[in-house]
């Protein structure tokens, strides 16, 4: 009996030793990725911050680093040269870049509606594009200075010119002046109309107490995506699995950001230059209907929108070389995550 007990005890002691001898799965080190943001740290990029802070990138075995954008930073060049693996860019910039031979591709349209809007003071009587005639409009062209210097006087006016053309309105009856980030010429009424982002400048105007009218290009047939996520042809060819994992975590972050804007704004404050909770919350709230439109899924893209954006550039003679609009974006990764159907 004692012998049996002794043998049983020895066998029990041996079990953990045998388990320790079995090969253990070793988790590979996380894939490091760098993301070039569209602008400085603010709620405009909240979904990325939430994916980071909630551990969604870590769950996909990814270590993400975010680079601020802003004036003078060419987001496409950052991706092309490998300084960033992913970047946020305007669809217009993507198509213009492809026409110059830049090997970048859109993988998701985060802002499926464009935040660009034209603004007039409420007491100005300017409520529609036809009211622009004989007036002064402030338009930006800072992105054009980076993307295509030869057409920099036109790039900032693409939404404006397209809207006016669709309505058969003569833009030569309108005076164009440079856009001011502080809206000083608009506040002083030197400019009757200014372009603005509803996720940024418009909020600041309203915080200052200005009452305004909004003229949306989309209401007049100009449909262009907003902030769009890109990567390089090289990344798609060499590491599609990483793209899928990164995009899955990113979309999860954006989905939760729009479901709880206050939480998203709170997380944004860890990154934002402006530690203003009200400002960041309002930015996040303004972005929700642009990101989650009620049509399809977050990030989803449609051929018709890309074809329409391409046509705007063709009509304005802005393409350096012909571009196939079906080649500037891919649905491969969205379909892997969501399925082939929306």
VEXDREN-2710 file (C-alpha; in Angstrom, 1 decimal):
% VEXDREN-2710
k/r/px/py/pz
1/UNK/0.0/0.0/0.0
2/UNK/2.8/2.4/1.0
3/UNK/4.5/1.6/-2.4
4/UNK/1.3/2.5/-4.3
5/UNK/1.0/5.8/-2.4
6/UNK/4.6/6.6/-3.0
7/UNK/4.3/5.9/-6.8
8/UNK/1.1/8.0/-7.0
9/UNK/2.8/10.9/-5.3
10/UNK/5.8/10.7/-7.6
11/UNK/3.5/10.7/-10.6
12/UNK/1.6/13.8/-9.4
13/UNK/4.9/15.6/-8.9
14/UNK/6.0/14.7/-12.4
15/UNK/2.9/16.1/-14.1
16/UNK/4.0/19.8/-13.8
17/UNK/7.5/18.8/-14.9
18/UNK/6.1/17.2/-18.0
19/UNK/3.9/20.2/-18.7
20/UNK/7.0/22.4/-18.4
21/UNK/8.8/20.3/-21.0
22/UNK/6.0/20.8/-23.5
23/UNK/6.8/23.5/-26.1
24/UNK/5.3/26.8/-25.0
25/UNK/3.7/29.2/-27.5
26/UNK/5.9/32.3/-27.7
27/UNK/4.0/35.5/-28.6
28/UNK/5.9/37.4/-31.3
29/UNK/6.9/41.0/-30.5
30/UNK/4.3/43.6/-31.5
31/UNK/4.3/45.0/-35.0
32/UNK/5.3/48.7/-34.8
33/UNK/3.2/51.0/-36.9
34/UNK/3.3/54.8/-37.3
35/UNK/0.2/56.8/-38.2
36/UNK/0.4/60.2/-39.7
37/UNK/-2.6/62.1/-38.5
38/UNK/-4.4/64.8/-40.6
39/UNK/-4.0/67.6/-38.1
40/UNK/-2.6/68.3/-34.6
41/UNK/-3.9/66.1/-31.7
42/UNK/-7.6/66.8/-31.2
43/UNK/-10.9/65.0/-31.3
44/UNK/-10.7/64.8/-35.1
45/UNK/-8.5/61.7/-34.4
46/UNK/-10.4/60.4/-31.4
47/UNK/-10.9/56.9/-32.8
48/UNK/-7.2/56.3/-33.0
49/UNK/-6.6/57.4/-29.4
50/UNK/-9.5/55.3/-28.1
51/UNK/-8.1/52.2/-30.0
52/UNK/-4.8/52.9/-28.3
53/UNK/-6.0/53.5/-24.8
54/UNK/-8.5/50.7/-24.8
55/UNK/-5.9/48.2/-25.9
56/UNK/-7.4/47.4/-29.3
57/UNK/-4.1/47.8/-31.1
58/UNK/-2.4/45.7/-28.4
59/UNK/-5.0/43.0/-28.8
60/UNK/-4.0/42.8/-32.5
61/UNK/-0.3/42.6/-31.4
62/UNK/0.4/46.2/-32.7
63/UNK/2.3/49.0/-31.1
64/UNK/1.0/52.2/-32.7
65/UNK/2.7/55.7/-32.7
66/UNK/0.8/58.8/-33.8
67/UNK/2.4/61.7/-35.6
68/UNK/0.7/65.1/-35.6
69/UNK/-0.2/66.8/-38.9
70/UNK/-0.5/70.4/-39.7
71/UNK/0.7/73.1/-42.1
72/UNK/3.9/72.2/-43.9
73/UNK/3.5/68.4/-43.4
74/UNK/2.9/66.3/-46.5
75/UNK/1.0/63.3/-45.2
76/UNK/1.3/61.4/-48.5
77/UNK/5.0/61.9/-48.7
78/UNK/5.3/60.6/-45.2
79/UNK/3.7/57.3/-46.2
80/UNK/5.5/57.1/-49.6
81/UNK/8.9/57.5/-47.9
82/UNK/8.1/55.0/-45.1
83/UNK/8.2/57.6/-42.4
84/UNK/4.6/56.5/-41.7
85/UNK/2.8/53.2/-42.4
86/UNK/-0.6/54.8/-42.5
87/UNK/-1.8/58.3/-43.0
88/UNK/-5.0/60.4/-43.0
89/UNK/-5.4/62.4/-46.2
90/UNK/-8.2/64.1/-48.2
91/UNK/-9.5/62.1/-51.2
92/UNK/-8.6/65.0/-53.4
93/UNK/-5.0/64.7/-52.2
94/UNK/-5.0/61.0/-52.8
95/UNK/-6.1/61.3/-56.4
96/UNK/-3.7/64.2/-57.1
97/UNK/-0.9/62.1/-55.5
98/UNK/-1.6/59.1/-57.7
99/UNK/-1.6/61.3/-60.8
100/UNK/1.9/62.3/-59.8
101/UNK/2.9/58.6/-59.4
102/UNK/2.7/58.5/-55.6
103/UNK/2.0/54.8/-54.7
104/UNK/-0.7/55.3/-52.0
105/UNK/-4.1/53.7/-51.7
106/UNK/-7.2/54.5/-49.6
107/UNK/-8.3/51.7/-47.3
108/UNK/-11.1/53.4/-45.4
109/UNK/-13.0/56.7/-45.5
110/UNK/-13.3/57.6/-41.8
111/UNK/-15.2/60.8/-42.4
112/UNK/-17.7/59.7/-45.0
113/UNK/-19.1/63.2/-45.2
114/UNK/-16.9/66.1/-45.8
115/UNK/-16.6/68.7/-42.9
116/UNK/-16.0/71.6/-45.2
117/UNK/-18.8/74.2/-45.1
118/UNK/-19.1/77.8/-46.3
119/UNK/-20.1/80.2/-43.6
120/UNK/-21.8/83.7/-43.6
121/UNK/-23.0/85.8/-40.8
122/UNK/-26.6/85.3/-39.9
123/UNK/-27.5/89.0/-40.6
124/UNK/-25.7/89.1/-44.0
125/UNK/-28.6/87.7/-46.1
126/UNK/-26.2/85.2/-47.6
127/UNK/-27.9/81.8/-47.4
128/UNK/-27.2/80.0/-50.6
129/UNK/-24.5/79.9/-53.3
130/UNK/-26.4/82.4/-55.6
131/UNK/-26.0/85.0/-52.8
132/UNK/-22.2/84.7/-53.2
133/UNK/-22.3/86.8/-56.4
134/UNK/-20.8/90.2/-55.9
135/UNK/-19.4/89.1/-52.5
136/UNK/-15.9/88.3/-51.1
137/UNK/-15.1/84.7/-50.2
138/UNK/-12.1/83.6/-48.0
139/UNK/-10.7/80.3/-49.3
140/UNK/-7.7/78.3/-48.1
141/UNK/-5.0/76.8/-50.3
142/UNK/-2.4/75.6/-47.8
143/UNK/-2.8/71.9/-48.8
144/UNK/-2.2/72.8/-52.5
145/UNK/1.2/74.4/-51.6
146/UNK/2.3/70.9/-50.4
147/UNK/0.6/68.8/-53.0
148/UNK/0.8/70.5/-56.4
149/UNK/2.6/73.9/-56.3
150/UNK/1.8/74.5/-60.0
151/UNK/-1.9/74.7/-59.2
152/UNK/-1.8/76.0/-55.7
153/UNK/-4.0/78.9/-56.5
154/UNK/-6.8/76.5/-57.4
155/UNK/-6.6/73.5/-55.1
156/UNK/-8.2/75.2/-52.1
157/UNK/-11.1/76.3/-54.2
158/UNK/-12.1/72.8/-55.5
159/UNK/-15.2/72.4/-53.4
160/UNK/-16.2/76.0/-54.1
161/UNK/-15.6/76.0/-57.8
162/UNK/-17.4/72.6/-58.2
163/UNK/-20.4/73.9/-56.3
164/UNK/-20.6/77.1/-58.3
165/UNK/-20.2/75.2/-61.6
166/UNK/-23.0/72.7/-60.8
167/UNK/-25.3/75.7/-60.3
168/UNK/-24.1/77.6/-63.4
169/UNK/-23.0/80.5/-61.3
170/UNK/-20.2/82.8/-62.6
171/UNK/-17.3/82.7/-60.1
172/UNK/-15.7/85.7/-61.9
173/UNK/-18.4/87.8/-60.1
174/UNK/-16.9/86.8/-56.8
175/UNK/-13.8/88.2/-55.1
176/UNK/-11.5/85.5/-53.6
177/UNK/-9.2/86.4/-50.6
178/UNK/-6.9/84.3/-48.5
179/UNK/-8.4/82.2/-45.7
180/UNK/-7.4/83.2/-42.2
181/UNK/-7.2/80.5/-39.5
182/UNK/-8.3/83.0/-36.9
183/UNK/-11.2/84.1/-39.2
184/UNK/-10.1/87.7/-38.6
185/UNK/-11.1/89.0/-42.1
186/UNK/-14.5/87.2/-41.7
187/UNK/-15.1/88.7/-38.2
188/UNK/-14.2/92.2/-39.5
189/UNK/-16.5/91.6/-42.5
190/UNK/-13.7/92.1/-45.0
191/UNK/-14.8/88.6/-46.2
192/UNK/-18.5/88.0/-46.5
193/UNK/-18.1/84.2/-46.6
194/UNK/-15.4/81.9/-45.3
195/UNK/-14.8/78.2/-45.6
196/UNK/-14.6/76.4/-42.3
197/UNK/-14.6/72.9/-40.8
198/UNK/-17.7/72.1/-38.8
199/UNK/-15.4/70.0/-36.5
200/UNK/-13.1/72.9/-35.8
201/UNK/-13.5/76.5/-36.9
202/UNK/-17.3/76.6/-36.8
203/UNK/-17.2/75.5/-33.2
204/UNK/-14.8/78.3/-32.3
205/UNK/-17.0/80.9/-34.1
206/UNK/-20.0/79.8/-32.1
207/UNK/-18.0/79.8/-28.8
208/UNK/-17.3/83.5/-29.6
209/UNK/-21.0/84.1/-29.9
210/UNK/-21.3/84.5/-33.7
211/UNK/-24.5/83.4/-35.3
212/UNK/-24.0/82.1/-38.8
213/UNK/-25.6/80.6/-41.9
214/UNK/-24.1/77.3/-43.3
215/UNK/-23.9/76.5/-47.0
216/UNK/-23.0/72.9/-47.5
217/UNK/-21.4/71.8/-50.9
218/UNK/-23.0/68.4/-50.4
219/UNK/-26.5/70.0/-50.6
220/UNK/-25.6/71.1/-54.1
221/UNK/-24.2/67.9/-55.5
222/UNK/-20.5/68.1/-54.4
223/UNK/-19.9/64.8/-52.6
224/UNK/-16.3/64.2/-51.5
225/UNK/-15.2/62.1/-48.5
226/UNK/-13.4/63.8/-45.6
227/UNK/-10.4/62.3/-43.7
228/UNK/-9.4/59.1/-45.4
229/UNK/-7.0/56.4/-44.2
230/UNK/-4.2/55.4/-46.7
231/UNK/-1.3/53.1/-46.9
232/UNK/1.3/52.3/-49.5
233/UNK/1.2/49.9/-52.4
234/UNK/4.3/48.3/-50.8
235/UNK/2.5/47.7/-47.5
236/UNK/-0.5/46.1/-49.3
237/UNK/1.8/43.8/-51.3
238/UNK/4.1/42.8/-48.4
239/UNK/1.9/42.9/-45.2
240/UNK/-1.8/42.7/-45.9
241/UNK/-2.4/40.9/-42.6
242/UNK/-1.0/43.8/-40.6
243/UNK/-3.2/46.2/-42.5
244/UNK/-6.3/44.1/-41.6
245/UNK/-5.4/43.9/-38.0
246/UNK/-4.6/47.6/-37.8
247/UNK/-7.8/48.6/-39.6
248/UNK/-9.9/46.3/-37.5
249/UNK/-8.6/47.9/-34.2
250/UNK/-9.0/51.4/-35.7
251/UNK/-12.6/50.9/-36.8
252/UNK/-13.3/49.4/-33.3
253/UNK/-11.9/52.6/-31.8
254/UNK/-14.0/54.8/-34.0
255/UNK/-17.1/52.8/-33.4
256/UNK/-16.8/53.2/-29.7
257/UNK/-15.9/56.9/-30.0
258/UNK/-19.1/57.7/-31.8
259/UNK/-21.1/55.6/-29.3
260/UNK/-19.8/57.6/-26.3
261/UNK/-18.6/61.0/-27.4
262/UNK/-17.9/62.2/-23.8
263/UNK/-15.6/59.2/-23.1
264/UNK/-13.9/59.8/-26.5
265/UNK/-13.3/63.5/-25.7
266/UNK/-11.9/62.5/-22.3
267/UNK/-9.4/60.2/-23.9
268/UNK/-8.5/62.8/-26.5
269/UNK/-7.5/65.2/-23.7
270/UNK/-4.5/62.9/-22.9
271/UNK/-3.2/63.8/-26.4
272/UNK/-4.7/67.2/-27.3
273/UNK/-2.7/70.4/-27.3
274/UNK/-5.8/72.2/-26.2
275/UNK/-6.9/70.8/-22.8
276/UNK/-10.4/72.1/-23.2
277/UNK/-13.0/69.5/-22.4
278/UNK/-15.9/71.4/-23.9
279/UNK/-14.1/72.1/-27.1
280/UNK/-13.0/68.5/-27.6
281/UNK/-16.5/67.2/-26.8
282/UNK/-18.1/69.5/-29.3
283/UNK/-15.6/68.5/-31.9
284/UNK/-16.4/64.9/-31.3
285/UNK/-20.1/65.5/-31.4
286/UNK/-19.8/67.5/-34.6
287/UNK/-17.9/64.6/-36.2
288/UNK/-20.4/61.8/-35.4
289/UNK/-22.8/62.4/-38.3
290/UNK/-19.9/62.7/-40.7
291/UNK/-18.4/59.4/-39.6
292/UNK/-21.5/57.3/-38.9
293/UNK/-23.8/58.4/-41.7
294/UNK/-26.4/55.7/-41.3
295/UNK/-25.5/54.3/-44.8
296/UNK/-23.2/51.2/-44.7
297/UNK/-20.6/50.7/-42.0
298/UNK/-17.9/53.0/-40.6
299/UNK/-15.1/53.5/-43.1
300/UNK/-17.1/52.0/-46.0
301/UNK/-16.4/53.4/-49.5
302/UNK/-18.4/53.7/-52.7
303/UNK/-17.1/53.7/-56.2
304/UNK/-19.5/56.5/-57.2
305/UNK/-18.1/58.9/-54.6
306/UNK/-14.5/58.2/-55.8
307/UNK/-15.6/58.6/-59.5
308/UNK/-17.3/61.8/-58.7
309/UNK/-14.3/63.2/-56.9
310/UNK/-12.1/62.2/-59.8
311/UNK/-14.5/64.0/-62.2
312/UNK/-14.3/67.2/-60.2
313/UNK/-10.5/67.2/-60.7
314/UNK/-10.8/66.3/-64.4
315/UNK/-13.3/69.2/-65.0
316/UNK/-10.9/71.6/-63.3
317/UNK/-7.9/70.4/-65.2
318/UNK/-5.9/69.5/-62.1
319/UNK/-4.6/66.0/-62.8
320/UNK/-1.0/65.8/-63.9
321/UNK/-1.6/62.4/-65.6
322/UNK/-4.7/60.3/-66.1
323/UNK/-5.8/58.3/-63.1
324/UNK/-8.1/55.3/-62.9
325/UNK/-10.5/56.2/-60.0
326/UNK/-10.9/52.5/-59.2
327/UNK/-7.2/52.2/-58.4
328/UNK/-7.0/55.0/-55.8
329/UNK/-8.9/52.9/-53.2
330/UNK/-9.3/49.3/-52.2
331/UNK/-12.2/47.5/-50.4
332/UNK/-10.1/44.4/-49.7
333/UNK/-9.6/45.1/-46.1
334/UNK/-13.0/46.5/-45.2
335/UNK/-14.5/43.4/-46.8
336/UNK/-12.3/41.1/-44.8
337/UNK/-13.4/42.9/-41.6
338/UNK/-17.1/43.4/-42.4
339/UNK/-17.7/40.8/-45.0
340/UNK/-18.2/41.4/-48.7
341/UNK/-21.6/43.0/-48.2
342/UNK/-22.0/46.3/-46.3
END
